[in-house]
Amino acid sequence: MKEVRKVLGALIATTVLSTSVLAADKEFKVLPVFTDGNWCGQTEVAVVVGSSNFDKNELSTGVNYGVEVSFDCPIFTLPGDHLLRQQVSLSRYDKNNFTVTVIEMNPYYFFDITKDLVLGVGPGIAAVHGDADNAESKWAFAYQAGAGLKYYMDDFLVGLDVRWQWTDEKDFGAGKEDLDNMRVLLKAGYRF
């Protein structure tokens, strides 16, 4: 798992640095939501469904489903045609008498591959709620990293994300354990 983190971190850093050096069309702006009269959040709403694969043998691979809302970053804009978008999602996994609910925020750095296809990479933070039947439910802090593709058909979008998530250890009734996982998510939505 540590090797995956190192490789993913190096990939994200290399991608962000290499593409930001090439970008020069737009300027860097702080708080564009207040300072740029042309700023538009370009809100997107999507349904997500996929697979959660937990590191623990007690939790088997299962379906993860939820909703995601994303918008252009209101804190700052980057130079060039590349976008920083905030992706906020609520998802759920429910299998083998254990429910995991995740509330997460993933700021992704997006850049164009083609006119309608974009690639995004970025870190994230989350609150993860684990609830085992006949045991105590707990909230845990999580950090994560991910990458995703989105394909736009006018205002409709389809996408694929891969996210790795690492959580604090909590006692859910069988001793301290974490809810570390990898998720592969498909999404379909609409851009307003």
Secondary structure, DSSP 8 states (H G I E B T S, - for coil): -HHHHHHHHHHHHHHHHHHHHH--SS--EESHHHH-TT-----EEEEEEEEEEESSTTS--EEEEEEEEEEE-SSEE-SSS-EEEEEEEEEEEEETTEEEEEEEEEEEEEEESSSSEEEEEEEEEEEEEEEETTS--EEEEEEEEEEEEEEEETTEEEEEEEEEEEE--EESSSSEE---EEEEEEEEEEE-
